[in-house]
Amino acid sequence: MSDPAKVRRHAERVRELVASAVRTQIKDPRLGMITITDARLTADLREATIFYTVLGDAEAKAGTAAALDSAKGMLRGSVGRALGLRHSPSLTFVLDDVQDHVKHIDDLLAEARLRDREVHKLAEGAAYAGEPQPYKIEDEDESDDLEFDLDEAEDAAARR
């Protein structure tokens, strides 16, 4: 097992190396406006997952995915040489659709706000069901009678 700190350092280095190589070495016209967002390595440093985002529509995303797939071997070689490991990690590229998740969460929050407003409108004229004070409050006279009854019961029990 590798040290987790070492794995994190190598993953960060892989992210930097791939980002630099994509910017300078890949000349594929299908490559769109790409940002390498994260890289994760397995504990044995054999497999790297590279997360990226692409600015543009579905066609730009598909073209970028094809360009990265065709340049995978060249990128793996440059990463392996720079890291100096015995085995170069195999690279897997995953589209990081954070923007889609953000939009979905924003839509859910907007829907929740709308439903909250509707509930507040319904609750404006509402009244409680039942009495305003649902708990029975004993009068002081009744509580004195209860104390007296307890004292009598204790005296009767002691006389027996």
Secondary structure, DSSP 8 states (H G I E B T S, - for coil): ---HHHHHHHHHHHHHHHHHHHHHT---TT--EEEEEEEEE-TTS-EEEEEEEEES-HHHHHHHHHHHHHTHHHHHHHHHHHHT-SS--EEEEEE--HHHHHHHHHHHHHHHHHHHHHHHHHHTT---SS-S--S----HHHHHHHHHHHHHHHHHHHH-
